[in-house]
Amino acid sequence: TVKLKVPNVFDCPFCSRRDTVEVKLVKKEGKGKLQCRVCKVHYETSIGALTKEVDIFCGWIDEANSLN
């Protein structure tokens, strides 16, 4: 069986660089954090027990789209 890995590094929609947004889950703080290594844009949100890195990234994109 092949186990699929959920990514924790993504492309930045702000500076258009590939594989520069790193997502970290800090479970002891109950937070998910991401930051672009190039343009330094960052985002932080609350997480639950089942939250994955991709959930943080998608939440960030959704929030950015709703602000625009």
Backbone hydrogen bonds in HBPLUS format (Angstrom, degrees):
<---DONOR---> <-ACCEPTOR-->    atom                        ^
c    i                          cat <-CA-CA->   ^        H-A-AA   ^      H-
h    n   atom  resd res      DA  || num        DHA   H-A  angle D-A-AA Bond
n    s   type  num  typ     dist DA aas  dist angle  dist       angle   num
A0023-VAL N   A0008-ASN O   2.99 MM  15  5.38 160.7  2.03 164.5 163.0     1
A0010-PHE N   A0021-VAL O   2.85 MM  11  4.99 155.7  1.90 137.9 146.0     2
A0020-THR N   A0010-PHE O   2.98 MM  10  6.14 124.4  2.30 147.6 152.2     3
A0021-VAL N   A0010-PHE O   2.94 MM  11  4.99 170.7  1.95 154.4 151.2     4
A0012-CYS N   A0017-ARG O   2.94 MM   5  5.51 161.3  1.97 164.1 168.1     5
A0016-SER N   A0012-CYS O   2.94 MM   4  5.20 126.1  2.24 131.2 143.2     6
A0037-ARG N   A0020-THR O   2.89 MM  17  5.36 158.7  1.94 139.4 144.2     7
A0022-GLU N   A0035-GLN O   3.04 MM  13  5.69 158.0  2.09 154.5 147.8     8
A0035-GLN N   A0022-GLU O   3.15 MM  13  5.69 145.5  2.28 143.8 153.7     9
A0024-LYS N   A0033-LYS O   2.76 MM   9  5.30 165.4  1.78 161.9 166.8    10
A0033-LYS N   A0024-LYS O   2.85 MM   9  5.30 169.2  1.87 161.1 164.5    11
A0026-VAL N   A0031-LYS O   2.79 MM   5  5.30 166.3  1.81 171.0 174.1    12
A0029-GLU N   A0026-VAL O   3.09 MM   3  5.57 140.2  2.25 110.4 121.1    13
A0030-GLY N   A0026-VAL O   2.94 MM   4  6.04 120.8  2.30 139.2 155.7    14
A0031-LYS N   A0026-VAL O   3.16 MM   5  5.30 165.0  2.18 139.1 138.4    15
A0030-GLY N   A0027-LYS O   3.06 MM   3  4.69 136.2  2.26  90.1 103.2    16
A0047-ILE N   A0030-GLY O   3.03 MM  17  5.37 151.9  2.11 122.0 123.8    17
A0032-GLY N   A0045-THR O   2.75 MM  13  5.33 160.7  1.79 156.8 161.9    18
A0045-THR N   A0032-GLY O   2.95 MM  13  5.33 151.9  2.03 149.1 157.4    19
A0034-LEU N   A0043-TYR O   2.94 MM   9  5.36 154.4  2.01 157.0 158.2    20
A0043-TYR N   A0034-LEU O   3.03 MM   9  5.36 149.9  2.12 147.0 147.6    21
A0036-CYS N   A0041-VAL O   2.95 MM   5  5.50 153.6  2.02 154.1 162.7    22
A0040-LYS N   A0036-CYS O   3.09 MM   4  4.82 131.1  2.34 121.2 130.1    23
A0051-THR N   A0048-GLY O   3.31 MM   3  5.35 165.4  2.33 106.3 110.6    24
A0055-ASP N   A0052-LYS O   3.00 MM   3  5.32 133.0  2.23 105.1 117.8    25
A0056-ILE N   A0053-GLU O   3.09 MM   3  5.31 122.8  2.43 101.5 114.9    26
A0057-PHE N   A0053-GLU O   3.13 MM   4  6.51 163.0  2.16 154.3 158.4    27
A0058-CYS N   A0054-VAL O   2.94 MM   4  6.08 166.0  1.96 147.9 151.8    28
A0059-GLY N   A0055-ASP O   2.97 MM   4  6.04 152.4  2.05 140.9 148.7    29
A0060-TRP N   A0056-ILE O   3.00 MM   4  6.21 150.7  2.09 147.5 155.1    30
A0061-ILE N   A0057-PHE O   3.02 MM   4  6.34 159.5  2.06 151.9 157.0    31
A0062-ASP N   A0058-CYS O   2.91 MM   4  6.10 163.6  1.94 148.8 153.5    32
A0063-GLU N   A0059-GLY O   2.95 MM   4  6.11 158.1  2.00 143.9 149.8    33
A0064-ALA N   A0060-TRP O   2.92 MM   4  6.12 160.7  1.95 150.6 156.1    34
A0065-ASN N   A0061-ILE O   2.94 MM   4  6.13 158.1  1.98 151.4 157.3    35
A0066-SER N   A0062-ASP O   2.98 MM   4  6.21 150.5  2.07 144.9 152.9    36
A0067-LEU N   A0063-GLU O   3.08 MM   4  6.32 141.4  2.24 144.1 153.7    37
A0068-ASN N   A0064-ALA O   3.21 MM   4  6.44 138.0  2.39 140.1 150.5    38
